[in-house]
């Protein structure tokens, strides 16, 4: 059993006291509890509760992995106001990798240490499903030991429509090609009011949840995300988290929740302010407290900055993501974080936060390394 904090909870916000009582006996929090957590001015008390849960679940352990991001195209039929990455067909700034180029991109950031390829991209109007199947097959042929975490629920639904297949048929083909699991992107905010403004060209929130449900039932694991810090309100955030919690009750297929701070630069919503550090760490904490059935909460250092991600390790997060190597989507929206981080740097960040770094694979199995090789504990 993990050791975790047992000292008495203290707060100057009386609204948090009944919530703390629930947290201590592992009672599920309600919509009203979620709203109180978002609105409390005692963010340190909210963080204390989230850290209590985090340490109850994981002790001092913080996970990271050695991964490589591949974004095969930024050409996209959608015109989401939240996005600085996508380009219309014919735009001089658009790009689409040839298959050999995508495989070479994977190889250029590859070493024996890499355990995961993370693949997401635009909704290209012309690329057939077979292109993406060939992409994955080629990666598996060249790097058979690397886990392929590929294609958001939005991309999968788009592939299905273009190929005139069902979601299930599409998932079967992706699995046969070598897709091992799915990332959590495209969820944004499920609320119809918000989604109609920021991403009206995407599948709606219910379709995202339905696609994830089917993937989970077929045996795929996936992550889940929420984009916050734009035009959503506290009610929208709580609604989003509780819909994810309900689906996790049903399928158990989510591994990790990743709160994603909105980066407005270079988007049609660039008049909005960037999120504050206080907003970021509160979001991590509330996520940990409401998502009681999610094994992991990630502080994605690419979005938060390494400094805020370090603090988040005391506000409910138990994962920092990975080395990444190259990431385009958030950097096109103005992210100023490094394109990649070494394994040694990640370990230093975690250790300086008073946590114990544990390298993992995509399925959270510990990776043990020696000078010449590594093994994954099964």
Protein Blocks (a to p, Z undefined) as FASTA:
>chain_A
ZZddfbdcddfbfklmmmmmmmmnopacdfklmmmmmmpmblmlmmmmmmmmmmmmnoma
ccddddddddfbfcdfbdcfkbckbccehiakbccddfklmmmmmmmmgcfklmbdcddd
dddfkbcfklmmmmmmmmmmmmmmbccdehifklmmmmmmmnopafklmmmmmmmnopab
dcfehklpablklmmmmmmmbccfklmmmmmmmmmmnopacdddddehilbcfklmmmmm
mmmmmmmmmnopafbdcdddddfehpaklmbccddfklmmmmmmmmmmmmmmbfbacddf
klnopklmmmmmmnopabebinkopafklmmnopabdfbdcfklmmmmmmmnopacdddd
fkopacdddfkbccddZZ
